[in-house]
Amino acid sequence: MNEPYFQQHVFFCTNLRENGEQACENYNASEIRAYAKQRIKDLGLNGKGRVRINTSGCLDRCSEGPVMVVYPEGVWYTYVDRDDVDEIISEHLQNGRIVKRLQI
């Protein structure tokens, strides 16, 4: 069996609904995703065999948003700001501990 290309793959929903319904992009999801991507690079966690941060279209959980999901674990999170994302990076991505207070 082949090793996965990335150890962990993180998807940030950046969906914006034109009809005004709640959507992750209403909470600056694209800006937070860009921040997370840069943090991963700054920490040297990016690249093959490491962590990948990606944009996603609708993940069908915008009502709980903003949302992100970490695979292969399939752990879903919500967040408010960069501090929450820093905690997810530190606890989950670096140390393998789920951040219960942000898990959905």
Buried (B, 14 or more C-beta within 10 A) or exposed (E): EEEEEBBBBBBBBBBBEEEEEEBBBBBBBBEBBBBBBEBBEEBEBBEEEBBBBEBBEBBEBBEBBBBBBBEEEEBBBBBEEEEBBBBBBBBBBEEEEBBEEBEE
